[in-house]
Amino acid sequence: MKLDVIIEQRFYRCQNGLYWTANSFPYDFWLRYLISFDEVNIVARVKNVTLPMDDWKRVDGSNVKFIPLPYYIGPKQFVLKFFGIARALNRRNAESECVILRIPSMLSILYFSINLLGKKKTYGVEVVGDPADAFTASASSSSMSWLYSKIFVFFQKLQCKQAVSSSFVTKSTLQKTYPPHKDKFSTYYSSIFLSKNQLKYRDNYQKSDTNMNLIGIGNLSQPYKGADVALGVVSYLVERGIDARLQWIGGGDLIASLNRLASNLGIEERVEFLGNISSRENINMLLDQSDYFVMPSRQEGLPRALIEAMGRGLVCVATRVGGIPELLNDEFIVPPDNIEQFANKLIETAKLDSESLKFQSRKNFEVASQYTNDILDERRKSMYENLVSESREQNVSKKLQSRKE
């Protein structure tokens, strides 16, 4: 059976017809769907380019294809391209055999409204975040965030309730706000791709009250990762005599403004924005060289970067958003957008003795070990197989009905 995945991600097509990504969802990501499906069609916006950048990753390949949609960035361009996008999604509905909506997503709302709302058509959802967090004033720069939040939350509740198969990146957090249908299949699994050989336990944890090498990971196309907060934290620590330094992995349009902020705070020599790093080995090396992992996010589902850092035995401090409380104890969590509390939590953590740090490092390692591929693949397979079964049953019913007519 062929699967369509509706996803809110920007992809690129070069002149020779190959598809690329600048950060997430390379070819390896899509292989998980081929556990149960014969072919995956990625339904997403695509921008035509001459050549791929050196650090881009190939997306399409054997049994992974594209249904390209008109390219847009932001609500205004979406409105301008609306009718072209709607026509493409409507055509795809007639051709698709099985559909998964990765939500929250504007494209998924449009697809749902045109092809699924009020209709008896089977589909699945993979819930990867809470739009209520994504559209807070601090996480979004749009003056219409309050309206977008209401629209996205309304549709996400409907999408979850009507889906025949659903998965959530959290064990229980998102399900409380967006409950699945009580009589339909539902499970949970992260989007992470974590093999056992990527895990590494720290045999010792060096203690220092006056030096902090911090590291953060997150896309910098939107402000919800809170990199500006991380800069404020570094400044706060330096003002209190702590030699704090920050490395941040992840690219995006905000890097220039973040560098200006670092300069204004007088910490430009203490901060390094590394952009996108495609090598897992290089990312692990940077994690291993750091003292603490920081995640000052304003919105998350169940953050892959946090799990990956925990899997390297790093002690982590993060904000109370999304599914983060399912990963970290309360003593390592602070409210979002609070520089002082975040910085003081790091100071408090640095005062722990070496054995306490080693204990927390071990605990983080053990939590991350629950998110390896072998464990999550079983849950993914159960979700996909249920969707295949439901879709086949509906397709058979349609054929029988058409014969009667």
C-alpha positions in Angstrom: 0.0 0.0 0.0 1.2 3.5 -0.8 1.2 6.1 1.9 0.9 9.9 1.6 2.4 11.9 4.5 1.3 15.5 4.8 4.0 17.5 6.4 4.8 21.2 7.1 8.5 21.2 6.1 10.4 23.1 3.4 12.2 20.9 0.9 14.3 21.8 -2.2 14.4 20.3 -5.7 17.6 20.9 -7.8 17.7 21.0 -11.6 18.3 17.2 -12.0 15.0 16.5 -10.1 16.5 15.3 -6.8 15.0 16.5 -3.5 17.0 17.8 -0.6 16.5 19.1 3.0 18.6 21.7 4.8 18.0 20.2 8.2 15.4 17.6 9.1 13.7 14.6 7.4 16.5 13.1 5.2 15.9 9.8 3.4 16.8 7.7 6.4 13.9 9.2 8.3 11.3 7.9 5.8 12.5 4.4 5.9 10.6 3.8 9.1 7.3 4.0 7.1 8.5 1.3 4.8 8.2 -1.2 7.6 4.5 -1.4 6.7 4.0 0.5 3.4 5.3 -0.2 -0.1 5.9 3.4 -0.9 5.9 6.8 0.8 4.8 10.0 -0.9 6.0 13.1 0.8 3.3 15.8 0.3 5.0 19.1 1.1 6.1 22.5 -0.2 9.1 22.4 -2.5 11.4 25.2 -3.7 13.3 24.9 -7.0 17.0 25.6 -6.8 19.9 25.2 -9.1 22.2 23.1 -6.9 22.0 21.8 -3.3 24.2 23.3 -0.5 27.1 21.3 0.7 25.5 20.4 4.0 22.1 19.5 2.6 20.9 15.9 2.8 19.1 13.9 0.1 15.4 13.1 0.8 14.0 11.1 -2.1 15.2 7.6 -3.0 14.0 4.0 -3.4 10.3 3.9 -2.6 10.4 7.5 -1.2 8.9 10.0 -3.6 7.5 13.5 -3.6 4.2 15.2 -4.3 5.5 18.8 -4.5 3.3 21.7 -3.5 3.8 25.4 -4.3 6.5 26.9 -2.1 5.7 29.5 0.5 7.0 31.0 3.7 4.6 32.5 6.2 0.9 33.2 6.2 1.0 35.9 3.5 2.7 33.8 0.9 0.4 30.9 1.9 -2.7 33.0 1.2 -1.2 34.0 -2.2 -0.6 30.3 -3.1 -3.7 29.1 -1.5 -5.7 28.0 -4.5 -2.7 26.2 -6.1 -2.1 24.3 -2.9 -5.7 23.5 -2.4 -6.1 22.1 -6.0 -3.0 20.0 -5.5 -4.2 18.5 -2.2 -7.7 17.9 -3.7 -6.1 16.0 -6.6 -4.0 14.0 -4.2 -7.0 12.9 -2.3 -8.4 11.0 -5.3 -5.1 9.2 -5.9 -4.0 8.4 -2.3 -4.5 5.0 -0.8 -3.5 5.9 2.8 -2.8 9.1 4.6 -0.9 10.3 7.7 -1.1 13.9 8.8 1.9 15.1 10.8 0.4 17.8 13.0 0.3 20.6 13.9 0.5 21.8 10.3 -1.3 24.4 8.1 -1.1 22.0 5.2 -2.7 19.2 7.3 -5.5 21.6 8.3 -6.2 22.4 4.6 -6.0 18.8 3.5 -8.3 17.8 6.4 -10.8 20.5 5.6 -11.0 19.7 1.9 -10.8 15.9 2.0 -11.6 14.5 5.5 -13.8 16.8 7.6 -17.2 15.2 8.0 -16.3 12.3 5.6 -15.9 8.7 6.4 -12.3 8.4 5.2 -9.7 6.6 7.2 -6.5 8.5 8.0 -3.8 8.6 10.8 -2.2 11.4 12.7 1.3 11.8 14.2 1.0 14.5 16.8 4.4 16.1 17.3 3.6 19.3 19.1 1.1 21.6 20.7 0.1 24.7 18.6 -1.0 26.5 21.8 2.7 26.7 22.8 3.9 27.4 19.2 1.7 30.5 19.0 2.5 32.2 22.3 3.6 35.8 22.0 7.2 35.0 22.8 7.4 32.0 20.5 5.9 33.6 17.4 6.6 37.1 16.0 3.2 37.4 14.3 0.6 39.8 15.6 -2.1 37.3 14.6 -0.7 34.5 16.9 -3.8 34.5 19.1 -6.0 33.8 16.1 -3.6 31.1 14.6 -3.5 29.4 18.0 -7.3 29.2 18.2 -7.6 27.8 14.7 -4.8 25.3 15.1 -5.9 24.0 18.5 -9.5 23.6 17.2 -8.5 21.6 14.2 -5.9 19.5 16.0 -8.6 18.3 18.4 -10.9 17.4 15.5 -8.1 15.6 13.6 -7.2 13.5 16.7 -10.8 12.6 17.5 -11.6 11.5 13.9 -8.4 9.6 13.2 -8.5 5.8 13.1 -4.9 5.6 14.1 -3.0 8.1 16.2 0.5 8.5 17.7 1.8 11.1 20.0 5.4 12.0 20.7 4.5 12.2 24.4 3.4 9.4 26.7 0.5 11.4 28.1 1.0 15.2 28.0 -0.4 16.0 24.5 -3.1 13.4 24.8 -4.7 15.3 27.7 -5.3 18.3 25.4 -5.8 16.5 22.2 -7.5 13.2 23.1 -7.7 10.4 20.5 -11.0 8.6 19.8 -11.6 6.3 22.7 -12.5 3.4 20.4 -9.6 3.8 18.0 -6.0 2.8 18.0 -3.5 5.1 19.7 0.1 4.8 20.8 3.1 7.0 21.5 6.6 7.2 20.0 9.2 10.0 19.4 10.3 11.0 15.9 13.9 10.4 17.0 16.2 8.0 15.2 18.5 6.7 18.0 20.6 3.6 17.7 22.2 1.9 20.7 25.7 2.7 19.4 24.9 6.5 19.7 24.4 6.1 23.5 27.4 6.8 25.8 27.6 6.8 29.5 29.9 9.2 31.3 32.2 7.4 33.6 32.9 10.6 35.5 31.5 14.1 35.6 34.0 16.9 36.2 32.8 19.5 38.6 33.4 23.2 38.4 31.5 26.1 40.0 33.3 28.8 37.9 33.4 27.3 34.4 30.4 26.3 32.3 30.6 25.0 28.7 27.0 25.0 27.6 25.5 23.5 24.4 22.1 23.9 22.8 20.6 22.4 19.7 17.6 23.8 17.7 16.5 25.2 14.4 16.8 29.0 14.4 14.2 29.8 11.8 11.6 30.7 14.5 12.1 32.1 18.0 10.5 29.2 19.8 13.8 27.4 20.6 14.7 30.3 22.9 18.2 30.9 21.8 17.8 34.5 22.8 17.1 33.3 26.3 20.3 31.2 26.2 22.2 34.3 25.4 20.6 36.1 28.3 21.6 33.2 30.6 25.2 33.4 29.5 25.3 37.2 30.2 23.7 36.6 33.6 26.3 34.0 34.5 29.2 36.1 33.3 28.0 39.1 35.4 28.3 36.8 38.4 31.9 35.8 37.8 31.2 32.5 36.0 33.3 31.8 32.9 30.3 30.6 30.8 30.4 29.8 27.1 27.7 28.6 24.7 27.8 26.6 21.5 24.5 26.3 19.5 23.9 23.8 16.7 21.3 24.6 14.2 20.8 27.0 11.3 18.2 29.6 10.4 17.4 33.2 9.6 17.7 34.3 13.2 21.4 33.8 13.5 22.3 37.3 12.4 20.0 38.9 14.9 21.2 36.5 17.6 24.8 37.5 16.9 23.8 41.1 17.2 22.2 40.4 20.6 25.3 38.6 21.8 27.4 41.7 20.8 25.0 44.0 22.6 25.3 41.9 25.7 29.1 41.9 25.4 29.3 38.1 25.1 30.1 37.7 21.4 33.4 36.0 22.1 31.7 33.5 24.4 29.0 32.4 22.0 29.4 30.3 18.8 26.5 29.6 16.4 27.7 26.5 14.5 24.8 26.3 12.0 23.6 22.9 10.8 25.9 20.0 11.3 25.0 16.9 9.3 27.5 14.5 10.9 26.1 12.6 13.9 29.7 11.9 15.0 30.6 15.6 15.1 27.4 16.4 17.1 28.2 13.7 19.6 31.8 15.0 19.9 30.5 18.5 20.8 28.0 17.1 23.3 30.8 15.0 24.9 33.0 18.1 25.3 30.2 20.1 27.0 29.3 20.4 30.7 25.6 21.0 30.4 22.9 20.8 27.8 20.4 23.8 27.8 17.0 23.8 26.2 15.2 27.2 26.9 12.4 26.4 24.5 9.0 28.1 24.4 7.4 25.2 22.6 8.3 21.5 22.1 6.6 18.1 21.6 9.1 15.6 22.9 12.4 17.1 21.9 14.7 14.8 20.1 17.8 17.0 20.8 17.2 16.7 24.5 16.9 12.9 24.3 20.1 12.7 22.2 22.0 14.9 24.8 20.7 12.7 27.6 21.9 9.7 25.7 25.4 11.0 25.9 25.1 11.3 29.7 24.8 15.1 29.8 23.1 16.8 32.7 20.4 18.9 31.2 18.4 22.0 32.2 15.2 22.8 30.2 11.9 24.7 30.3 8.5 23.3 31.3 6.9 23.0 27.9 5.5 20.1 25.9 6.7 16.6 27.0 9.9 17.8 28.7 8.6 16.9 32.2 8.3 13.3 30.9 12.1 13.3 30.4 13.6 15.4 33.2 12.9 15.7 37.0 11.4 18.9 38.3 14.7 19.9 39.8 16.1 20.5 36.3 13.1 22.3 34.8 12.3 26.0 34.9 9.5 28.1 33.5 10.0 29.4 29.9 11.2 32.9 29.2 12.8 33.4 32.6 16.5 34.1 32.2 17.2 34.5 35.9 15.6 31.2 37.0 17.3 29.4 34.2 20.7 30.8 35.1 20.3 30.2 38.8 19.2 26.6 38.1 22.6 26.1 36.2 24.4 27.7 39.2 22.5 25.4 41.5 23.3 22.4 39.4 27.0 23.3 39.2 27.2 23.3 43.0 26.2 19.6 43.1 29.1 17.3 44.0 30.6 15.0 41.4 28.7 11.9 42.6 25.4 13.7 42.4 26.2 14.9 38.9 27.3 11.4 37.9 24.0 10.0 39.3 21.9 12.4 37.2 24.1 11.7 34.2 23.3 8.0 34.6 19.6 8.7 35.1 19.5 10.7 31.9 21.3 8.0 30.1 18.8 5.4 31.3 15.8 7.5 30.2 17.3 8.1 26.7 17.8 4.3 26.4 14.0 3.9 26.4 13.9 5.7 23.0 16.2 3.6 20.9 15.0 2.4 17.5 14.3 -1.2 18.5 11.8 -0.1 21.1 10.1 2.7 19.1 9.9 0.7 15.9 7.6 -1.8 17.5 5.2 1.0 18.4 5.5 2.6 15.0 4.8 -0.7 13.3 1.6 -1.3 15.4 0.3 2.2 14.4 1.1 1.7 10.7 -0.3 -1.8 10.6 -3.6 -0.7 12.1 -3.8 2.1 9.6 -3.1 -0.3 6.7 -5.8 -2.6 8.0 -8.4 0.1 8.4 -7.5 1.6 5.0 -7.8 -1.7 3.2 -11.1 -2.4 4.8 -12.4 1.0 3.6 -11.0 0.5 0.1 -12.8 -2.9 -0.2 -16.0 -1.4 1.0 -15.7 1.4 -1.6 -15.2 -1.2 -4.4 -18.2 -3.2 -3.3 -20.3 -0.1 -3.2 -19.3 1.0 -6.6 -20.1 -2.4 -8.1 -23.6 -2.2 -6.6 -24.1 1.2 -8.1 
